[in-house]
Amino acid sequence: MEKILNGRALADKLQDKLKQEVSEWEKQGKRLPKLVVILVGEDVGSQVYVRNKERAAKKIGFHSQVDRLPETTTEEELLQLVETYNKDEEVDGILVQLPLPKHIDEEKVILTIDSKKDVDGFHPLNMGKLFIGQPDKLPCTPYGIIELLKEYNIEMEGKHAVVIGRSNIVGKPMAQMLLMENATVTITHARTTNLKELTKQADIIVIAIGKAEFLTADYIKEGAVVVDVGMNRHADGHLVGDVKFDEVSQKASFITPVPGGVGPMTISMLMEQTVSNRRAD
């Protein structure tokens, strides 16, 4: 019988803990944490993510400001806005919601954010710290996955973990964080020729490729732990992950649902890193 890795339940627990901490600061008359989210354009998925972030910040009780900018915003205007928040001592976290419109260079924007206020963990300086084993700000999705595995006492040390996907947002940092937990890690991707052979050896599989229900039961061994980062919609609007849940859950010892698995944890780690910046002041 499969066991559900309930990201929503853990996210609620973590957010309640942060709420207590922020409430104590408020009683003591201390400045509360502040997160600024910049959303450019009308991307539907981005708008949903931003609303969820706003909701979490409100629940915890700290300041959350969302700057909703039109699609026509120039790169220069966006960079100037980021610089303004870099200099604002009241702002603890800056997040520019991706993807950005095509005329704006995402890399340049990420590079402009003060690495100390980069609560998304994407700045090259923070990525570099992670890859030399001295992490500071972490990419929130892999961070949330590690916390979820720890919550369920899933042993990572000495286990074979296969990461499917090599993005800078999930795949690469996920592999590094698993390495730091002393797992043996294999990174696979679209050009991997023997994917099924590799995944069938895996004790832990993390998949983030954006292909609806790609991972079926014949890709995993009995008792594997499966973490699904995918968020895909069928034509009827039904939300599914990269894993064929009904099938794979019969063989997996632990599995994340979609929704309610990785997503809520990503937002919680963003909140944690914003509060952590205020904590460090």
Phi, psi and omega in degrees: 000129182288156176243129182278129172275098189275091181294327181295318181295316180292321179300318178299317180297314180295319180292324177297321178295316178296322179300317178300315182297313180295322178298321177296317178299319181297317179299325181276000179075020180279157175295134181273153179300152177224128177247131175249125177247130179249121181243119181251123177093192191241023181303124187295314180300317180298320180297322178295313180301316182295319177299319179296323178293318178300316182298316181295317180297320179295319179298317182287330175101019175250172185284129175231121180244130177245121174263109179263111185252149180291158178305331184279358178305133180278161178301317181299318179297318180294316180297321179295320179295317178300316180299324178299316181285331175302320184275346184279111183291346178279345184264122181264332182219138177236129178228121173261115185292128177259152003281157175261159175305152189300334183279358180250130181280106183302319183299318180295321181294313180300319180294332182283331180296133176304123185302333179286335181260005183280077185286352174277340178076022185262349182299138181306327178295317179290323176296317179299316178300319179298315186283348172258010175080021177235064189294146174235271174273130186249146171303129195293326182292308177299321178302313180296323180294316179299316179296323179293317178296321178294321180301324181264016178053039178276120182290126176254329183300126178078356181273155177268115178251132176247123177257124179256107185123142184228032179289160176287339183278320183236299192304303184294309178296328178298316179299316181295320181291325175293321175301320181291341173268011177069027170279159170264122193244134171243126176260128178239165185198190186300334182265000180292127186271334184242047187303311184298322179299321181286315183293330179290346176268350192281137170277327180228131176238129172242121183242130180213076183236351178071032176242114187304124173052037181293316186277113180254173187301331182284359176268348186237156175269160178302130175087004179291156174262128185238122179246120186254113180265351185293146173223101183232148178246131172288169180302330181278003179091355181291130183273128177224163178264198176274357183247137174282090195303308185303322182283308186292325182297340178288334181256333185285148174278325175221146180207145176269138175277163171228118358280179173098006179253269186283323185308306180298330179290323178303313181294321180296322180289328174297316178297316181300316184288331175291312179296321180300323178296320178290323179300322185284346182294000000 
